[in-house]
Amino acid sequence: MKLSDGKKEIELIECKTFYSRFKGFMFEKNIDNALLFDKCNSIHTFFMKCNIDVIMCDNNNIILFYYKNLPNNKIIWPKKGVRKVFETPSGYFDIGIGKKMIIK
């Protein structure tokens, strides 16, 4: 799968198992793909080795919340209306609230 903003795209991995959802990007030094957490509305960045961008969307992939360059040891508490969370390398997309993410 790929994640796109209509201009750029990146390899997308869906985290489906308990372990993959729990681990996410923890302990990763070089992030070169994006992660999808379906049916998710909160995340943490404990044990992260580098900053990430967090894109929180509704069921239609419309961006409701966007956190740029989120450092380690942060918590994003549950957000109303959020159904999908994408974690991407910091600064990869130039997007904003209300835009639509595309899954190919």
Helices and strands as residue ranges (DSSP letters): E 2-4, E 9-14, H 18-23, E 34-38, E 43-44, E 52-57, E 63-70, E 75-76, E 84-89, E 102-103
